[in-house]
């Protein structure tokens, strides 16, 4: 019988510890949740911050970027100064580089192995009216805690393969990618949340 009393006492202590660890009364349950993914159109207003969040990232387009005249697998990377970034693009045996200005995205090629007349040949200026960054954050907690979000870059409706990037959402819905605030999404506190405070 003495064994049973000790065992029951131990179970009672363990049970209280487990309950404390389950978040009863914790704040997580009351954190708002993102209601939409974030899609930012890159333009003179949003361009600098949005581009700053993705400098150095390599975006792969499995079927090319029609707006820039490529077919087949194409890689695109932005580097340098977010106010006027450089771009580097490779497709098959050809590559090109140059600078980008915003309005939406304007690619000016300064070096290239693409043939004359191609949209990415030396001296060509390619204006892409629909230039987007999309971060898949719907359903994520807006608690300012970093998580890896799927992110894609889009040109005239053609989006790159998804890449993972460190992301967090503040309770007011502001989304930060790579530490840079790039836009906001609507958030809502889940029904029946039990966190402390109201």
C-alpha positions as CSV (number, residue, x, y, z in Angstrom):
1,X,0.0,0.0,0.0
2,X,2.9,2.4,0.8
3,X,4.1,1.9,-2.8
4,X,0.7,2.8,-4.2
5,X,0.5,6.0,-2.1
6,X,4.0,7.2,-3.3
7,X,3.0,6.2,-6.9
8,X,-0.2,8.2,-6.7
9,X,1.7,11.2,-5.3
10,X,4.2,11.0,-8.1
11,X,1.5,10.9,-10.7
12,X,-0.2,13.9,-9.2
13,X,3.0,15.9,-9.4
14,X,3.7,14.8,-13.0
15,X,0.2,15.6,-14.0
16,X,0.4,19.1,-12.7
17,X,3.7,19.6,-14.6
18,X,2.2,18.2,-17.8
19,X,-0.8,20.5,-17.5
20,X,1.4,23.5,-17.0
21,X,3.4,22.6,-20.1
22,X,0.3,22.3,-22.3
23,X,-0.3,26.0,-22.5
24,X,-3.4,26.3,-20.4
25,X,-3.6,30.0,-19.8
26,X,-0.6,30.8,-22.0
27,X,-0.6,33.6,-24.6
28,X,-0.2,31.6,-27.8
29,X,-3.8,30.7,-28.1
30,X,-4.7,34.4,-28.4
31,X,-2.2,35.3,-31.1
32,X,-3.9,36.6,-34.3
33,X,-3.7,34.6,-37.4
34,X,-2.9,35.7,-41.0
35,X,-6.0,35.5,-43.2
36,X,-4.3,35.8,-46.6
37,X,-1.0,35.2,-48.3
38,X,1.0,38.4,-49.0
39,X,1.4,39.5,-52.6
40,X,3.3,42.7,-53.2
41,X,3.4,44.3,-56.6
42,X,6.9,45.9,-57.1
43,X,6.7,49.5,-58.1
44,X,8.5,52.8,-57.3
45,X,6.8,52.8,-53.9
46,X,7.3,49.2,-52.8
47,X,10.4,48.3,-54.9
48,X,13.2,49.2,-52.6
49,X,12.0,47.3,-49.5
50,X,10.7,44.3,-51.4
51,X,13.9,44.0,-53.3
52,X,16.0,44.4,-50.2
53,X,14.3,41.3,-48.7
54,X,15.3,39.1,-51.6
55,X,18.8,40.3,-52.6
56,X,21.1,37.4,-53.2
57,X,18.3,34.8,-53.5
58,X,18.2,32.6,-56.6
59,X,14.8,32.2,-58.2
60,X,14.3,29.3,-60.6
61,X,11.7,29.3,-63.4
62,X,11.2,25.8,-64.7
63,X,9.6,26.9,-68.0
64,X,11.4,30.1,-68.6
65,X,10.4,33.8,-68.3
66,X,8.4,34.7,-71.4
67,X,8.5,38.4,-70.5
68,X,12.3,38.2,-70.8
69,X,12.3,35.9,-73.8
70,X,13.6,32.7,-72.2
71,X,12.2,29.2,-72.4
72,X,13.3,26.2,-70.3
73,X,14.9,26.4,-66.9
74,X,15.9,30.0,-66.1
75,X,17.5,31.4,-63.0
76,X,17.3,35.0,-61.8
77,X,19.1,36.7,-59.0
78,X,19.2,40.3,-57.7
79,X,22.2,41.8,-56.0
80,X,23.7,45.1,-55.0
81,X,21.8,48.2,-53.9
82,X,18.1,47.7,-53.4
83,X,17.4,51.2,-54.6
84,X,18.7,50.2,-58.1
85,X,19.7,46.5,-57.9
86,X,21.7,44.5,-60.4
87,X,20.3,41.4,-62.0
88,X,21.9,38.2,-63.3
89,X,20.0,35.7,-65.4
90,X,21.0,32.4,-66.9
91,X,19.0,30.2,-69.3
92,X,20.6,27.3,-71.0
93,X,24.0,28.3,-72.4
94,X,23.2,32.0,-72.3
95,X,23.5,34.6,-69.5
96,X,22.9,38.3,-69.1
97,X,23.3,40.9,-66.4
98,X,22.4,44.5,-65.9
99,X,20.4,46.8,-63.7
100,X,16.8,47.1,-62.6
101,X,14.7,50.1,-62.0
102,X,11.1,50.2,-60.8
103,X,8.0,50.9,-62.7
104,X,7.0,47.9,-62.3
105,X,10.4,46.1,-63.1
106,X,12.5,47.5,-65.9
107,X,15.5,45.4,-66.9
108,X,18.4,47.1,-68.7
109,X,21.0,44.7,-70.0
110,X,24.6,45.7,-70.0
111,X,26.4,42.3,-70.6
112,X,25.0,39.3,-72.4
113,X,25.6,36.3,-74.5
114,X,22.1,36.3,-75.9
115,X,21.9,37.0,-79.7
116,X,21.2,40.5,-81.0
117,X,17.5,41.3,-81.0
118,X,16.8,39.1,-78.0
119,X,15.0,40.9,-75.1
120,X,18.2,40.2,-73.0
121,X,20.8,41.2,-75.6
122,X,23.2,44.0,-74.8
123,X,21.5,47.4,-74.7
124,X,17.9,46.0,-74.5
125,X,15.4,47.4,-72.1
126,X,12.6,45.0,-71.0
127,X,9.7,46.5,-69.2
128,X,7.7,43.9,-67.1
129,X,4.5,45.5,-66.0
130,X,3.5,42.8,-63.6
131,X,6.4,42.2,-61.2
132,X,5.5,40.5,-57.9
133,X,6.7,38.9,-54.7
134,X,4.5,36.4,-53.0
135,X,4.9,35.1,-49.4
136,X,2.7,32.2,-48.4
137,X,1.7,33.1,-44.9
138,X,-2.0,32.3,-44.6
139,X,-2.8,30.5,-41.3
140,X,0.4,31.6,-39.7
141,X,0.5,33.2,-36.3
142,X,1.0,36.9,-36.2
143,X,3.2,36.7,-33.0
144,X,6.5,38.2,-34.3
145,X,8.1,34.8,-34.1
146,X,10.3,33.8,-37.1
147,X,9.3,30.8,-39.3
148,X,10.3,29.6,-42.8
149,X,7.8,30.8,-45.4
150,X,7.5,29.7,-49.0
151,X,8.3,32.7,-51.2
152,X,8.0,33.1,-55.0
153,X,8.9,35.8,-57.5
154,X,6.6,36.5,-60.4
155,X,6.9,38.3,-63.8
156,X,3.8,38.8,-65.8
157,X,1.9,36.0,-64.1
158,X,4.8,33.4,-64.3
159,X,6.0,32.5,-60.8
160,X,9.3,31.0,-59.8
161,X,9.7,27.8,-57.8
162,X,9.1,28.2,-54.1
163,X,12.1,29.0,-51.9
164,X,12.1,29.1,-48.0
165,X,12.9,32.4,-46.4
166,X,12.8,33.6,-42.7
167,X,9.6,35.4,-42.1
168,X,7.6,36.8,-39.3
169,X,4.3,38.6,-38.9
170,X,3.6,41.3,-36.3
171,X,0.2,41.3,-34.5
172,X,-0.8,44.3,-36.6
173,X,-0.4,42.1,-39.8
174,X,2.9,43.6,-41.0
175,X,4.9,40.9,-42.8
176,X,8.7,40.8,-42.6
177,X,10.8,38.7,-45.0
178,X,14.5,38.4,-44.3
179,X,14.0,41.1,-41.6
180,X,12.5,43.6,-44.0
181,X,8.9,44.8,-43.7
182,X,7.3,44.4,-47.2
183,X,3.6,44.6,-46.7
184,X,0.6,43.7,-44.5
185,X,-2.1,41.0,-44.4
186,X,-5.4,41.0,-42.5
187,X,-5.3,39.1,-39.2
188,X,-7.9,37.8,-36.9
189,X,-7.9,36.4,-33.4
190,X,-9.2,32.8,-33.4
191,X,-12.6,32.2,-31.9
192,X,-12.4,30.8,-28.4
193,X,-8.9,31.9,-27.8
194,X,-8.0,31.4,-24.1
195,X,-4.8,33.5,-23.8
196,X,-4.4,36.0,-20.9
197,X,-5.8,39.5,-21.6
198,X,-8.6,40.5,-23.9
